[in-house]
């Protein structure tokens, strides 16, 4: 273990990573660099700096980075160009943040001359896979220290005892029984796991939700919003152009007010177990609906169907930690190519937990031809007789099979 001289730790300032910080120094006798990312989780990050200083970390070894714009622009938006959903429901809010954290861990390790990185993901979860696959893809020879796979502090009581013995400040909520849920938040979502939710038959408590009102308590009046897209990316809300992270934050505000984006899900984890979690993704839910709506008039039919065929595989790449893989790069290039003409505006109605498309328009890029699609006189734009030969040709193989089956009887 003495070959590790400096390690970069993904540090939140909470109980677990504070214990890890002290454990790394005790176990590896190494210098520790802390990295805390602002991904829009909505919490004050300065306490993490103060706790790191209190635990003996040099000021120059404390990195606190505002990654909100990079997160939404370079990770969330590319994912939504593919209309990505995992197992039919999950919008991958936790999964898509991990490759960016892994990237920054590696960058800081290179900058500070560290020979290892460390994280607080448990050996039961998906995040250990995502962090480490990302790190190995970006820095193949990096050493990774995963304390939850090495130490014997495998219960909350042992963590608290270690913290108390080491003089690590313990918040009252931990002393009093701890927060009821394990939560992860960023600009795309907030997730809840553990405690009450470990029983999949138990309904989530209303008090748990933080970002959204219940649909029953949402406003009685619907709200209409216009979203503008350029090359598949959201660029403006109600005519107001904003930076990527500001756009997503605004959608979160709008969706939360109308009770949009709650999800209660049992998912299949990468490590093999099933896990129940609850999620709030108000902005992402709105964005997905709007993006599909603008694609509906700007994408060729077979291109749209191809994207739908590939999306589950793309979602699995992200969920399973393969953001930095050759296959994700290749698929992303195809997806981005399909977005060249995905330009226009979508009008949505937000009402009591629902997102409803009421209009879509794309001047110059719409493939919708009203002169052909009309139920009125199309003045010869579409020859209905053409359908007869098309249908007969497509039915030919089934007619032959039916005739053969009749002979067999």
Protein Blocks (a to p, Z undefined) as FASTA:
>chain_A
ZZpmbdcdddehiaklmmmmmmmmmmnopacddddddehnopafklmmmmmmmnopafkl
pccddfklmmmmmmmmmmmmnopaeehlagolmmmmmmmmmmmmmmmmmmnopabdcdfb
dfkbmklmmmmmmmmmmmmmbccddfklmmmclbfklmmmmmmmnopacdfklmnnpafb
dcdddfkbccdeejjlmpmkbccdfklpmkbccfklmcfbdcddddddeehiafbeehia
cdfklmmmmmmmmmmmnopaiacdddddfkopacddddddfklmmmmmmmmmmmmmmgcf
klmmmmmmmmmmmmmmmmnopmmgmklmmmmmmmmmmmmmmgcddddddeehiacdfbdc
dehjacbdfklmpmbdeehmacfklmmmmmmmmmmmmmmmmmmmmmmZZ
